[in-house]
Amino acid sequence: MGKLIYDKRVGTVEPVFGNHRNHGRDRFTLRGQDKVNTQWLLYSIVHNMGKIHCYGDGFT
C-alpha cells in the first residue's frame, strides 16, 4: 500500500521540487508570506517555461 502511495507522489509533485533544487532555487531570498508566495510563483513560471521550451506547448 505504501509503495502505491509513494508512486503517486513521485509522479506528481516531487519532480518539481527536484527541478527547483537542481537549478539552485532551493531557498527563498525574501521574507514574509506574500513575498515568499510571489517568489514561489515566479519559480513555478520558470519551471513551466523550461518545460515548454524543451517539450513544446502541445498546441502546434
CHARMM-style PDB file with segment names, atoms N, HN, CA, C and O in Angstrom:
ATOM      1  N   MET     1       0.819  -1.189   0.000  1.00  0.00      PROA
ATOM      2  CA  MET     1       0.000   0.000   0.000  1.00  0.00      PROA
ATOM      3  C   MET     1       0.867   1.259   0.000  1.00  0.00      PROA
ATOM      4  O   MET     1       0.594   2.213  -0.728  1.00  0.00      PROA
ATOM      5  N   GLY     2       1.913   1.248   0.824  1.00  0.00      PROA
ATOM      6  HN  GLY     2       2.135   0.472   1.416  1.00  0.00      PROA
ATOM      7  CA  GLY     2       2.802   2.406   0.897  1.00  0.00      PROA
ATOM      8  C   GLY     2       3.507   2.672  -0.420  1.00  0.00      PROA
ATOM      9  O   GLY     2       3.698   3.828  -0.795  1.00  0.00      PROA
ATOM     10  N   LYS     3       3.897   1.613  -1.132  1.00  0.00      PROA
ATOM     11  HN  LYS     3       3.742   0.674  -0.827  1.00  0.00      PROA
ATOM     12  CA  LYS     3       4.567   1.788  -2.425  1.00  0.00      PROA
ATOM     13  C   LYS     3       3.632   2.435  -3.436  1.00  0.00      PROA
ATOM     14  O   LYS     3       4.072   3.265  -4.231  1.00  0.00      PROA
ATOM     15  N   LEU     4       2.371   2.081  -3.424  1.00  0.00      PROA
ATOM     16  HN  LEU     4       2.014   1.407  -2.778  1.00  0.00      PROA
ATOM     17  CA  LEU     4       1.411   2.698  -4.339  1.00  0.00      PROA
ATOM     18  C   LEU     4       1.256   4.184  -4.052  1.00  0.00      PROA
ATOM     19  O   LEU     4       1.196   4.997  -4.974  1.00  0.00      PROA
ATOM     20  N   ILE     5       1.191   4.535  -2.775  1.00  0.00      PROA
ATOM     21  HN  ILE     5       1.239   3.875  -2.026  1.00  0.00      PROA
ATOM     22  CA  ILE     5       1.085   5.949  -2.416  1.00  0.00      PROA
ATOM     23  C   ILE     5       2.338   6.688  -2.839  1.00  0.00      PROA
ATOM     24  O   ILE     5       2.249   7.781  -3.399  1.00  0.00      PROA
ATOM     25  N   TYR     6       3.518   6.107  -2.581  1.00  0.00      PROA
ATOM     26  HN  TYR     6       3.590   5.219  -2.127  1.00  0.00      PROA
ATOM     27  CA  TYR     6       4.773   6.743  -2.949  1.00  0.00      PROA
ATOM     28  C   TYR     6       4.876   6.917  -4.465  1.00  0.00      PROA
ATOM     29  O   TYR     6       5.335   7.955  -4.941  1.00  0.00      PROA
ATOM     30  N   ASP     7       4.455   5.915  -5.214  1.00  0.00      PROA
ATOM     31  HN  ASP     7       4.082   5.072  -4.828  1.00  0.00      PROA
ATOM     32  CA  ASP     7       4.496   6.011  -6.676  1.00  0.00      PROA
ATOM     33  C   ASP     7       3.653   7.172  -7.181  1.00  0.00      PROA
ATOM     34  O   ASP     7       4.041   7.849  -8.133  1.00  0.00      PROA
ATOM     35  N   LYS     8       2.510   7.410  -6.559  1.00  0.00      PROA
ATOM     36  HN  LYS     8       2.194   6.859  -5.786  1.00  0.00      PROA
ATOM     37  CA  LYS     8       1.673   8.547  -6.958  1.00  0.00      PROA
ATOM     38  C   LYS     8       2.351   9.867  -6.631  1.00  0.00      PROA
ATOM     39  O   LYS     8       2.280  10.814  -7.415  1.00  0.00      PROA
ATOM     40  N   ARG     9       3.012   9.937  -5.474  1.00  0.00      PROA
ATOM     41  HN  ARG     9       3.070   9.168  -4.837  1.00  0.00      PROA
ATOM     42  CA  ARG     9       3.699  11.161  -5.070  1.00  0.00      PROA
ATOM     43  C   ARG     9       4.821  11.502  -6.032  1.00  0.00      PROA
ATOM     44  O   ARG     9       4.958  12.652  -6.449  1.00  0.00      PROA
ATOM     45  N   VAL    10       5.619  10.517  -6.385  1.00  0.00      PROA
ATOM     46  HN  VAL    10       5.508   9.582  -6.047  1.00  0.00      PROA
ATOM     47  CA  VAL    10       6.754  10.757  -7.274  1.00  0.00      PROA
ATOM     48  C   VAL    10       6.273  11.245  -8.633  1.00  0.00      PROA
ATOM     49  O   VAL    10       6.927  12.075  -9.263  1.00  0.00      PROA
ATOM     50  N   GLY    11       5.162  10.746  -9.076  1.00  0.00      PROA
ATOM     51  HN  GLY    11       4.630  10.071  -8.565  1.00  0.00      PROA
ATOM     52  CA  GLY    11       4.681  11.094 -10.406  1.00  0.00      PROA
ATOM     53  C   GLY    11       4.013  12.441 -10.497  1.00  0.00      PROA
ATOM     54  O   GLY    11       3.720  12.900 -11.600  1.00  0.00      PROA
ATOM     55  N   THR    12       3.760  13.090  -9.383  1.00  0.00      PROA
ATOM     56  HN  THR    12       3.998  12.716  -8.486  1.00  0.00      PROA
ATOM     57  CA  THR    12       3.010  14.335  -9.458  1.00  0.00      PROA
ATOM     58  C   THR    12       3.792  15.539  -8.968  1.00  0.00      PROA
ATOM     59  O   THR    12       3.969  16.494  -9.725  1.00  0.00      PROA
ATOM     60  N   VAL    13       4.265  15.530  -7.732  1.00  0.00      PROA
ATOM     61  HN  VAL    13       4.121  14.755  -7.117  1.00  0.00      PROA
ATOM     62  CA  VAL    13       4.797  16.748  -7.128  1.00  0.00      PROA
ATOM     63  C   VAL    13       6.312  16.749  -7.007  1.00  0.00      PROA
ATOM     64  O   VAL    13       6.948  17.754  -7.323  1.00  0.00      PROA
ATOM     65  N   GLU    14       6.896  15.673  -6.566  1.00  0.00      PROA
ATOM     66  HN  GLU    14       6.380  14.856  -6.309  1.00  0.00      PROA
ATOM     67  CA  GLU    14       8.301  15.699  -6.203  1.00  0.00      PROA
ATOM     68  C   GLU    14       9.244  16.081  -7.343  1.00  0.00      PROA
ATOM     69  O   GLU    14      10.255  16.727  -7.067  1.00  0.00      PROA
ATOM     70  N   PRO    15       8.987  15.730  -8.601  1.00  0.00      PROA
ATOM     71  CA  PRO    15       9.899  16.174  -9.657  1.00  0.00      PROA
ATOM     72  C   PRO    15      10.012  17.691  -9.756  1.00  0.00      PROA
ATOM     73  O   PRO    15      11.066  18.208 -10.127  1.00  0.00      PROA
ATOM     74  N   VAL    16       8.952  18.401  -9.434  1.00  0.00      PROA
ATOM     75  HN  VAL    16       8.096  17.981  -9.133  1.00  0.00      PROA
ATOM     76  CA  VAL    16       9.009  19.865  -9.480  1.00  0.00      PROA
ATOM     77  C   VAL    16       9.988  20.378  -8.435  1.00  0.00      PROA
ATOM     78  O   VAL    16      10.807  21.247  -8.732  1.00  0.00      PROA
ATOM     79  N   PHE    17       9.914  19.849  -7.208  1.00  0.00      PROA
ATOM     80  HN  PHE    17       9.249  19.143  -6.967  1.00  0.00      PROA
ATOM     81  CA  PHE    17      10.832  20.275  -6.160  1.00  0.00      PROA
ATOM     82  C   PHE    17      12.268  19.902  -6.526  1.00  0.00      PROA
ATOM     83  O   PHE    17      13.188  20.687  -6.298  1.00  0.00      PROA
ATOM     84  N   GLY    18      12.462  18.722  -7.084  1.00  0.00      PROA
ATOM     85  HN  GLY    18      11.715  18.084  -7.269  1.00  0.00      PROA
ATOM     86  CA  GLY    18      13.798  18.312  -7.512  1.00  0.00      PROA
ATOM     87  C   GLY    18      14.350  19.219  -8.586  1.00  0.00      PROA
ATOM     88  O   GLY    18      15.534  19.555  -8.566  1.00  0.00      PROA
ATOM     89  N   ASN    19      13.508  19.621  -9.527  1.00  0.00      PROA
ATOM     90  HN  ASN    19      12.546  19.348  -9.543  1.00  0.00      PROA
ATOM     91  CA  ASN    19      13.943  20.529 -10.583  1.00  0.00      PROA
ATOM     92  C   ASN    19      14.367  21.867  -9.989  1.00  0.00      PROA
ATOM     93  O   ASN    19      15.394  22.419 -10.382  1.00  0.00      PROA
ATOM     94  N   HSD    20      13.594  22.391  -9.054  1.00  0.00      PROA
ATOM     95  HN  HSD    20      12.760  21.943  -8.735  1.00  0.00      PROA
ATOM     96  CA  HSD    20      13.959  23.660  -8.414  1.00  0.00      PROA
ATOM     97  C   HSD    20      15.302  23.539  -7.699  1.00  0.00      PROA
ATOM     98  O   HSD    20      16.140  24.437  -7.795  1.00  0.00      PROA
ATOM     99  N   ARG    21      15.508  22.451  -6.994  1.00  0.00      PROA
ATOM    100  HN  ARG    21      14.828  21.722  -6.916  1.00  0.00      PROA
ATOM    101  CA  ARG    21      16.774  22.277  -6.261  1.00  0.00      PROA
ATOM    102  C   ARG    21      17.942  22.140  -7.217  1.00  0.00      PROA
ATOM    103  O   ARG    21      19.013  22.694  -6.965  1.00  0.00      PROA
ATOM    104  N   ASN    22      17.758  21.410  -8.310  1.00  0.00      PROA
ATOM    105  HN  ASN    22      16.888  20.960  -8.515  1.00  0.00      PROA
ATOM    106  CA  ASN    22      18.848  21.213  -9.264  1.00  0.00      PROA
ATOM    107  C   ASN    22      19.272  22.513  -9.931  1.00  0.00      PROA
ATOM    108  O   ASN    22      20.412  22.639 -10.379  1.00  0.00      PROA
ATOM    109  N   HSD    23      18.377  23.466  -9.999  1.00  0.00      PROA
ATOM    110  HN  HSD    23      17.451  23.364  -9.636  1.00  0.00      PROA
ATOM    111  CA  HSD    23      18.698  24.749 -10.624  1.00  0.00      PROA
ATOM    112  C   HSD    23      19.009  25.839  -9.602  1.00  0.00      PROA
ATOM    113  O   HSD    23      18.999  27.025  -9.929  1.00  0.00      PROA
ATOM    114  N   GLY    24      19.282  25.437  -8.374  1.00  0.00      PROA
ATOM    115  HN  GLY    24      19.290  24.473  -8.108  1.00  0.00      PROA
ATOM    116  CA  GLY    24      19.695  26.379  -7.351  1.00  0.00      PROA
ATOM    117  C   GLY    24      18.569  27.188  -6.737  1.00  0.00      PROA
ATOM    118  O   GLY    24      18.820  28.177  -6.049  1.00  0.00      PROA
ATOM    119  N   ARG    25      17.347  26.784  -6.976  1.00  0.00      PROA
ATOM    120  HN  ARG    25      17.143  25.980  -7.535  1.00  0.00      PROA
ATOM    121  CA  ARG    25      16.204  27.511  -6.411  1.00  0.00      PROA
ATOM    122  C   ARG    25      15.664  26.743  -5.217  1.00  0.00      PROA
ATOM    123  O   ARG    25      14.492  26.370  -5.188  1.00  0.00      PROA
ATOM    124  N   ASP    26      16.528  26.507  -4.224  1.00  0.00      PROA
ATOM    125  HN  ASP    26      17.480  26.810  -4.247  1.00  0.00      PROA
ATOM    126  CA  ASP    26      16.110  25.721  -3.071  1.00  0.00      PROA
ATOM    127  C   ASP    26      15.995  26.545  -1.798  1.00  0.00      PROA
ATOM    128  O   ASP    26      15.753  25.995  -0.724  1.00  0.00      PROA
ATOM    129  N   ARG    27      16.167  27.857  -1.908  1.00  0.00      PROA
ATOM    130  HN  ARG    27      16.364  28.304  -2.781  1.00  0.00      PROA
ATOM    131  CA  ARG    27      15.997  28.749  -0.766  1.00  0.00      PROA
ATOM    132  C   ARG    27      15.207  29.973  -1.213  1.00  0.00      PROA
ATOM    133  O   ARG    27      15.319  30.419  -2.354  1.00  0.00      PROA
ATOM    134  N   PHE    28      14.422  30.498  -0.312  1.00  0.00      PROA
ATOM    135  HN  PHE    28      14.331  30.136   0.615  1.00  0.00      PROA
ATOM    136  CA  PHE    28      13.739  31.750  -0.592  1.00  0.00      PROA
ATOM    137  C   PHE    28      14.622  32.888  -0.103  1.00  0.00      PROA
ATOM    138  O   PHE    28      15.176  32.818   0.993  1.00  0.00      PROA
ATOM    139  N   THR    29      14.753  33.920  -0.897  1.00  0.00      PROA
ATOM    140  HN  THR    29      14.302  33.977  -1.788  1.00  0.00      PROA
ATOM    141  CA  THR    29      15.618  35.041  -0.545  1.00  0.00      PROA
ATOM    142  C   THR    29      14.840  36.197   0.052  1.00  0.00      PROA
ATOM    143  O   THR    29      15.426  37.205   0.447  1.00  0.00      PROA
ATOM    144  N   LEU    30      13.534  36.060   0.120  1.00  0.00      PROA
ATOM    145  HN  LEU    30      13.058  35.241  -0.201  1.00  0.00      PROA
ATOM    146  CA  LEU    30      12.685  37.122   0.651  1.00  0.00      PROA
ATOM    147  C   LEU    30      12.055  36.672   1.955  1.00  0.00      PROA
ATOM    148  O   LEU    30      12.056  35.486   2.285  1.00  0.00      PROA
ATOM    149  N   ARG    31      11.513  37.640   2.697  1.00  0.00      PROA
ATOM    150  HN  ARG    31      11.512  38.603   2.429  1.00  0.00      PROA
ATOM    151  CA  ARG    31      10.840  37.332   3.963  1.00  0.00      PROA
ATOM    152  C   ARG    31       9.404  37.806   3.891  1.00  0.00      PROA
ATOM    153  O   ARG    31       9.098  38.800   3.232  1.00  0.00      PROA
ATOM    154  N   GLY    32       8.530  37.091   4.570  1.00  0.00      PROA
ATOM    155  HN  GLY    32       8.779  36.284   5.105  1.00  0.00      PROA
ATOM    156  CA  GLY    32       7.116  37.433   4.584  1.00  0.00      PROA
ATOM    157  C   GLY    32       6.331  36.515   3.671  1.00  0.00      PROA
ATOM    158  O   GLY    32       6.797  36.133   2.597  1.00  0.00      PROA
ATOM    159  N   GLN    33       5.129  36.164   4.113  1.00  0.00      PROA
ATOM    160  HN  GLN    33       4.750  36.474   4.985  1.00  0.00      PROA
ATOM    161  CA  GLN    33       4.306  35.195   3.385  1.00  0.00      PROA
ATOM    162  C   GLN    33       3.997  35.653   1.965  1.00  0.00      PROA
ATOM    163  O   GLN    33       4.116  34.863   1.029  1.00  0.00      PROA
ATOM    164  N   ASP    34       3.603  36.907   1.787  1.00  0.00      PROA
ATOM    165  HN  ASP    34       3.506  37.548   2.548  1.00  0.00      PROA
ATOM    166  CA  ASP    34       3.247  37.390   0.448  1.00  0.00      PROA
ATOM    167  C   ASP    34       4.446  37.368  -0.490  1.00  0.00      PROA
ATOM    168  O   ASP    34       4.320  36.977  -1.651  1.00  0.00      PROA
ATOM    169  N   LYS    35       5.600  37.783   0.001  1.00  0.00      PROA
ATOM    170  HN  LYS    35       5.703  38.100   0.944  1.00  0.00      PROA
ATOM    171  CA  LYS    35       6.803  37.810  -0.842  1.00  0.00      PROA
ATOM    172  C   LYS    35       7.271  36.404  -1.195  1.00  0.00      PROA
ATOM    173  O   LYS    35       7.677  36.149  -2.329  1.00  0.00      PROA
ATOM    174  N   VAL    36       7.215  35.489  -0.227  1.00  0.00      PROA
ATOM    175  HN  VAL    36       6.884  35.695   0.694  1.00  0.00      PROA
ATOM    176  CA  VAL    36       7.618  34.100  -0.494  1.00  0.00      PROA
ATOM    177  C   VAL    36       6.652  33.458  -1.476  1.00  0.00      PROA
ATOM    178  O   VAL    36       7.084  32.735  -2.373  1.00  0.00      PROA
ATOM    179  N   ASN    37       5.348  33.706  -1.328  1.00  0.00      PROA
ATOM    180  HN  ASN    37       4.997  34.294  -0.599  1.00  0.00      PROA
ATOM    181  CA  ASN    37       4.377  33.165  -2.285  1.00  0.00      PROA
ATOM    182  C   ASN    37       4.650  33.689  -3.685  1.00  0.00      PROA
ATOM    183  O   ASN    37       4.580  32.935  -4.656  1.00  0.00      PROA
ATOM    184  N   THR    38       4.959  34.971  -3.795  1.00  0.00      PROA
ATOM    185  HN  THR    38       5.016  35.583  -3.007  1.00  0.00      PROA
ATOM    186  CA  THR    38       5.271  35.547  -5.106  1.00  0.00      PROA
ATOM    187  C   THR    38       6.527  34.920  -5.687  1.00  0.00      PROA
ATOM    188  O   THR    38       6.572  34.597  -6.874  1.00  0.00      PROA
ATOM    189  N   GLN    39       7.554  34.745  -4.850  1.00  0.00      PROA
ATOM    190  HN  GLN    39       7.518  35.008  -3.886  1.00  0.00      PROA
ATOM    191  CA  GLN    39       8.790  34.130  -5.330  1.00  0.00      PROA
ATOM    192  C   GLN    39       8.532  32.691  -5.775  1.00  0.00      PROA
ATOM    193  O   GLN    39       9.078  32.261  -6.791  1.00  0.00      PROA
ATOM    194  N   TRP    40       7.713  31.940  -5.038  1.00  0.00      PROA
ATOM    195  HN  TRP    40       7.269  32.289  -4.213  1.00  0.00      PROA
ATOM    196  CA  TRP    40       7.388  30.570  -5.436  1.00  0.00      PROA
ATOM    197  C   TRP    40       6.662  30.554  -6.780  1.00  0.00      PROA
ATOM    198  O   TRP    40       6.942  29.707  -7.629  1.00  0.00      PROA
ATOM    199  N   LEU    41       5.731  31.488  -6.974  1.00  0.00      PROA
ATOM    200  HN  LEU    41       5.503  32.176  -6.284  1.00  0.00      PROA
ATOM    201  CA  LEU    41       5.024  31.560  -8.254  1.00  0.00      PROA
ATOM    202  C   LEU    41       5.989  31.856  -9.395  1.00  0.00      PROA
ATOM    203  O   LEU    41       5.856  31.291 -10.481  1.00  0.00      PROA
ATOM    204  N   LEU    42       6.944  32.722  -9.162  1.00  0.00      PROA
ATOM    205  HN  LEU    42       7.052  33.181  -8.280  1.00  0.00      PROA
ATOM    206  CA  LEU    42       7.949  33.007 -10.199  1.00  0.00      PROA
ATOM    207  C   LEU    42       8.798  31.776 -10.492  1.00  0.00      PROA
ATOM    208  O   LEU    42       9.083  31.481 -11.652  1.00  0.00      PROA
ATOM    209  N   TYR    43       9.206  31.052  -9.442  1.00  0.00      PROA
ATOM    210  HN  TYR    43       8.974  31.292  -8.499  1.00  0.00      PROA
ATOM    211  CA  TYR    43       9.941  29.799  -9.649  1.00  0.00      PROA
ATOM    212  C   TYR    43       9.116  28.833 -10.497  1.00  0.00      PROA
ATOM    213  O   TYR    43       9.650  28.167 -11.383  1.00  0.00      PROA
ATOM    214  N   SER    44       7.817  28.760 -10.224  1.00  0.00      PROA
ATOM    215  HN  SER    44       7.383  29.302  -9.504  1.00  0.00      PROA
ATOM    216  CA  SER    44       6.944  27.851 -10.954  1.00  0.00      PROA
ATOM    217  C   SER    44       6.791  28.279 -12.409  1.00  0.00      PROA
ATOM    218  O   SER    44       6.738  27.435 -13.304  1.00  0.00      PROA
ATOM    219  N   ILE    45       6.719  29.577 -12.645  1.00  0.00      PROA
ATOM    220  HN  ILE    45       6.761  30.262 -11.917  1.00  0.00      PROA
ATOM    221  CA  ILE    45       6.641  30.080 -14.024  1.00  0.00      PROA
ATOM    222  C   ILE    45       7.903  29.691 -14.782  1.00  0.00      PROA
ATOM    223  O   ILE    45       7.831  29.239 -15.925  1.00  0.00      PROA
ATOM    224  N   VAL    46       9.057  29.866 -14.147  1.00  0.00      PROA
ATOM    225  HN  VAL    46       9.115  30.233 -13.218  1.00  0.00      PROA
ATOM    226  CA  VAL    46      10.326  29.491 -14.792  1.00  0.00      PROA
ATOM    227  C   VAL    46      10.341  27.997 -15.093  1.00  0.00      PROA
ATOM    228  O   VAL    46      10.773  27.586 -16.170  1.00  0.00      PROA
ATOM    229  N   HSD    47       9.873  27.184 -14.152  1.00  0.00      PROA
ATOM    230  HN  HSD    47       9.522  27.518 -13.278  1.00  0.00      PROA
ATOM    231  CA  HSD    47       9.824  25.734 -14.353  1.00  0.00      PROA
ATOM    232  C   HSD    47       8.940  25.382 -15.554  1.00  0.00      PROA
ATOM    233  O   HSD    47       9.325  24.574 -16.400  1.00  0.00      PROA
ATOM    234  N   ASN    48       7.754  25.993 -15.622  1.00  0.00      PROA
ATOM    235  HN  ASN    48       7.441  26.649 -14.935  1.00  0.00      PROA
ATOM    236  CA  ASN    48       6.834  25.698 -16.723  1.00  0.00      PROA
ATOM    237  C   ASN    48       7.361  26.196 -18.057  1.00  0.00      PROA
ATOM    238  O   ASN    48       7.172  25.540 -19.082  1.00  0.00      PROA
ATOM    239  N   MET    49       8.020  27.348 -18.058  1.00  0.00      PROA
ATOM    240  HN  MET    49       8.173  27.881 -17.226  1.00  0.00      PROA
ATOM    241  CA  MET    49       8.604  27.853 -19.303  1.00  0.00      PROA
ATOM    242  C   MET    49       9.704  26.924 -19.793  1.00  0.00      PROA
ATOM    243  O   MET    49       9.847  26.710 -20.996  1.00  0.00      PROA
ATOM    244  N   GLY    50      10.482  26.371 -18.868  1.00  0.00      PROA
ATOM    245  HN  GLY    50      10.366  26.545 -17.890  1.00  0.00      PROA
ATOM    246  CA  GLY    50      11.518  25.409 -19.243  1.00  0.00      PROA
ATOM    247  C   GLY    50      10.922  24.148 -19.852  1.00  0.00      PROA
ATOM    248  O   GLY    50      11.466  23.600 -20.812  1.00  0.00      PROA
ATOM    249  N   LYS    51       9.808  23.687 -19.297  1.00  0.00      PROA
ATOM    250  HN  LYS    51       9.366  24.131 -18.517  1.00  0.00      PROA
ATOM    251  CA  LYS    51       9.146  22.511 -19.866  1.00  0.00      PROA
ATOM    252  C   LYS    51       8.624  22.807 -21.266  1.00  0.00      PROA
ATOM    253  O   LYS    51       8.745  21.973 -22.164  1.00  0.00      PROA
ATOM    254  N   ILE    52       8.046  23.987 -21.457  1.00  0.00      PROA
ATOM    255  HN  ILE    52       7.948  24.665 -20.728  1.00  0.00      PROA
ATOM    256  CA  ILE    52       7.547  24.366 -22.785  1.00  0.00      PROA
ATOM    257  C   ILE    52       8.707  24.466 -23.770  1.00  0.00      PROA
ATOM    258  O   ILE    52       8.592  24.049 -24.923  1.00  0.00      PROA
ATOM    259  N   HSD    53       9.822  25.022 -23.306  1.00  0.00      PROA
ATOM    260  HN  HSD    53       9.915  25.361 -22.370  1.00  0.00      PROA
ATOM    261  CA  HSD    53      10.993  25.153 -24.185  1.00  0.00      PROA
ATOM    262  C   HSD    53      11.504  23.785 -24.630  1.00  0.00      PROA
ATOM    263  O   HSD    53      11.850  23.594 -25.795  1.00  0.00      PROA
ATOM    264  N   CYS    54      11.548  22.835 -23.694  1.00  0.00      PROA
ATOM    265  HN  CYS    54      11.266  22.990 -22.748  1.00  0.00      PROA
ATOM    266  CA  CYS    54      12.093  21.509 -24.014  1.00  0.00      PROA
ATOM    267  C   CYS    54      11.126  20.625 -24.781  1.00  0.00      PROA
ATOM    268  O   CYS    54      11.526  19.895 -25.688  1.00  0.00      PROA
ATOM    269  N   TYR    55       9.857  20.690 -24.416  1.00  0.00      PROA
ATOM    270  HN  TYR    55       9.532  21.283 -23.679  1.00  0.00      PROA
ATOM    271  CA  TYR    55       8.896  19.716 -24.941  1.00  0.00      PROA
ATOM    272  C   TYR    55       7.833  20.326 -25.825  1.00  0.00      PROA
ATOM    273  O   TYR    55       7.017  19.598 -26.389  1.00  0.00      PROA
ATOM    274  N   GLY    56       7.819  21.631 -25.963  1.00  0.00      PROA
ATOM    275  HN  GLY    56       8.482  22.223 -25.504  1.00  0.00      PROA
ATOM    276  CA  GLY    56       6.781  22.279 -26.762  1.00  0.00      PROA
ATOM    277  C   GLY    56       5.523  22.498 -25.968  1.00  0.00      PROA
ATOM    278  O   GLY    56       5.370  21.971 -24.866  1.00  0.00      PROA
ATOM    279  N   ASP    57       4.635  23.267 -26.518  1.00  0.00      PROA
ATOM    280  HN  ASP    57       4.760  23.696 -27.413  1.00  0.00      PROA
ATOM    281  CA  ASP    57       3.407  23.590 -25.796  1.00  0.00      PROA
ATOM    282  C   ASP    57       2.286  22.608 -26.081  1.00  0.00      PROA
ATOM    283  O   ASP    57       1.242  22.677 -25.434  1.00  0.00      PROA
ATOM    284  N   GLY    58       2.463  21.705 -27.018  1.00  0.00      PROA
ATOM    285  HN  GLY    58       3.311  21.649 -27.544  1.00  0.00      PROA
ATOM    286  CA  GLY    58       1.451  20.710 -27.308  1.00  0.00      PROA
ATOM    287  C   GLY    58       0.315  21.189 -28.179  1.00  0.00      PROA
ATOM    288  O   GLY    58      -0.605  20.423 -28.468  1.00  0.00      PROA
ATOM    289  N   PHE    59       0.356  22.445 -28.607  1.00  0.00      PROA
ATOM    290  HN  PHE    59       1.103  23.067 -28.373  1.00  0.00      PROA
ATOM    291  CA  PHE    59      -0.735  23.001 -29.405  1.00  0.00      PROA
ATOM    292  C   PHE    59      -0.362  23.212 -30.869  1.00  0.00      PROA
ATOM    293  O   PHE    59      -1.198  23.616 -31.677  1.00  0.00      PROA
ATOM    294  N   THR    60       0.897  22.937 -31.205  1.00  0.00      PROA
ATOM    295  HN  THR    60       1.576  22.609 -30.548  1.00  0.00      PROA
ATOM    296  CA  THR    60       1.309  23.167 -32.593  1.00  0.00      PROA
ATOM    297  C   THR    60       1.248  21.899 -33.392  1.00  0.00      PROA
ATOM    298  OT1 THR    60       1.560  21.904 -34.583  1.00  0.00      PROA
TER     299      THR     60
END
